[in-house]
Amino acid sequence: MFFVYVLECFDTTLYVGSTDNIEKRLHAHNHLKSGAHYTKIRRPVVLRYSEQVATYAEARAREAEIKRLTREQKIALIRTEK
């Protein structure tokens, strides 16, 4: 089981990623040096969207799809989960 997620950073920018452990990854983004550089300089980050997929390949493909969306489309995606 894998997850694709969208984070909102402190400066309101959006970050898209994928992982097999969403809680651990969110902790890394907010607290560890091993978190992505982009989020390390924009802490704290908040999980705004996630979806579950079956394989790593699906997660990476979906991550790429979401990254290609405009900011407005990403916000619309986030709103669909609420």
C-alpha positions, 0 to 999 in steps of 0.5 A: 500500500502506497500513498500520494499526498499534497502538503500545504507549506507555511508560505501556502505553496503546495508540495506533492509526494508519495510514500509507503508510510504517510505518518512517518513521511509527514513527521520527516517533512516537519521535523527531520533533516531527511525531509525534502529540502523544499519543505524543510525551508517552508515548515510547518507543513500540513497534510491537505490531501492523500490517496491510496494506491496499490503499488509504488509504480502507481504512486509515482505515476499519480504523483507525476499527474498531480504535479502537472496540475495547476495550483487551482486544479490541485486546490480543487483536488484537495477540496474533493476530499473534504 
